Amino acid sequence: MAKILYIAANPKDEENSISLKVARKFIEKYKKINPDDIIDEINVYNDEFPIVDKDTVNGWEKLWTAQPFESLSDVEKQKTQAIDEFAEEFSLYDKYIIANPMWNFNIPPKLKAFIDSVVIVDKTFKFIENGAIGLLENKKLFHVQSSGGIYKGSPHEISDSYLRTIFGFMGVTDVRSVFVEGVYMFPEKAAEIMKQAIKKAQSLALDF
Ligand SMILES: Cc1cc2nc3c(=O)[nH]c(=O)nc-3n(C[C@H](O)[C@H](O)[C@H](O)COP(=O)(O)O)c2cc1C
């Protein structure tokens, strides 16, 4: 039985969101094939999670400069521990699903904040003699991204590439993506774009 975390990164309601709708179709298909798997969901716009702030960074900098944990202020202790626990919980999932719209060529900022809270040393990666290695081995990511324009394969596509890079850094190299592009730009093709995206998402769910 696998545990999956679905990270929805969109303040819009699912019924109004292209990316969330396609992700839901993926999840429904996946659930049919893997009824015993557990899928937890977080929407980074609706759900609270610990974020990196001044106290967190101040606490980390003390620890990075070999100062003892006891030297941190109470709030620094509490916030660095909360992020450690959050990253630990994240690391226990077997598979990840992310759905987001492209915003100004990038992922929405709260998804970046989420990533900053899970890319944590000794939880999802660790330093070795000449670099770092990811600790999330044999895990998978499914990513669905919706955008107004069409960017797949172009140098302007940096958001799916970023997720591949940062998940790769954490050790997740099996990444499958669906781009839902141009729905609003080409309204006459909207139904067909959605149909093809859902078809691709459902086919990727078969062996996810
Ligand atoms: C703040 C903001 C920034 C956006 N930036 C881009 C962009 O850089 N490129 C683009 O093609 N579309 C951009 N869009 C449009 C959305 O990516 C597009 O409408 C997408 O299909 C929305 O997906 P959703 O329905 O899942 O939210 C932007 C939309 C918003 C609200």
The ligand as a Tripos MOL2 file, in Angstrom:
@<TRIPOS>MOLECULE
LIG
   31    33     1     0     0
SMALL
NO_CHARGES

@<TRIPOS>ATOM
      1 C1         -1.0480   35.8880  -11.5440 C.3       1 LIG1
      2 C2         -1.1490   35.1390  -12.8550 C.ar      1 LIG1
      3 C3         -0.0320   35.0530  -13.6700 C.ar      1 LIG1
      4 C4         -0.1010   34.3620  -14.8740 C.ar      1 LIG1
      5 N1          1.0220   34.2390  -15.6280 N.ar      1 LIG1
      6 C5          0.9750   33.5320  -16.7880 C.ar      1 LIG1
      7 C6          2.1410   33.3540  -17.5690 C.ar      1 LIG1
      8 O1          3.2220   33.7920  -17.2370 O.2       1 LIG1
      9 N2          2.0250   32.6660  -18.7160 N.ar      1 LIG1
     10 C7          0.8350   32.1470  -19.1390 C.ar      1 LIG1
     11 O2          0.7870   31.5240  -20.1910 O.2       1 LIG1
     12 N3         -0.2850   32.2650  -18.4060 N.ar      1 LIG1
     13 C8         -0.2320   32.9470  -17.2360 C.ar      1 LIG1
     14 N4         -1.3600   33.0770  -16.4790 N.ar      1 LIG1
     15 C9         -2.5940   32.3900  -16.9110 C.3       1 LIG1
     16 C10        -2.7690   31.0270  -16.2840 C.3       1 LIG1
     17 O3         -1.5920   30.2830  -16.2430 O.3       1 LIG1
     18 C11        -3.8120   30.2380  -17.0790 C.3       1 LIG1
     19 O4         -5.0240   30.9460  -17.1210 O.3       1 LIG1
     20 C12        -4.0300   28.8570  -16.5350 C.3       1 LIG1
     21 O5         -4.7180   28.1170  -17.5080 O.3       1 LIG1
     22 C13        -4.8130   28.8650  -15.2380 C.3       1 LIG1
     23 O6         -4.9200   27.5360  -14.7470 O.3       1 LIG1
     24 P1         -5.9560   27.2150  -13.5580 P.3       1 LIG1
     25 O7         -7.3330   27.2970  -14.1610 O.co2     1 LIG1
     26 O8         -5.6210   25.8540  -13.0860 O.co2     1 LIG1
     27 O9         -5.7470   28.2580  -12.5130 O.co2     1 LIG1
     28 C14        -1.3180   33.7620  -15.2800 C.ar      1 LIG1
     29 C15        -2.4530   33.8680  -14.4530 C.ar      1 LIG1
     30 C16        -2.3650   34.5500  -13.2570 C.ar      1 LIG1
     31 C17        -3.5920   34.6420  -12.3750 C.3       1 LIG1
@<TRIPOS>BOND
     1     1     2 1
     2     2     3 ar
     3     2    30 ar
     4     3     4 ar
     5     4     5 ar
     6     4    28 ar
     7     5     6 ar
     8     6     7 ar
     9     6    13 1
    10     7     8 2
    11     7     9 ar
    12     9    10 ar
    13    10    11 2
    14    10    12 ar
    15    12    13 ar
    16    13    14 ar
    17    14    15 1
    18    14    28 ar
    19    15    16 1
    20    16    17 1
    21    16    18 1
    22    18    19 1
    23    18    20 1
    24    20    21 1
    25    20    22 1
    26    22    23 1
    27    23    24 1
    28    24    25 2
    29    24    26 1
    30    24    27 1
    31    28    29 ar
    32    29    30 ar
    33    30    31 1
@<TRIPOS>SUBSTRUCTURE
     1 LIG1         1 GROUP 0 **** ****
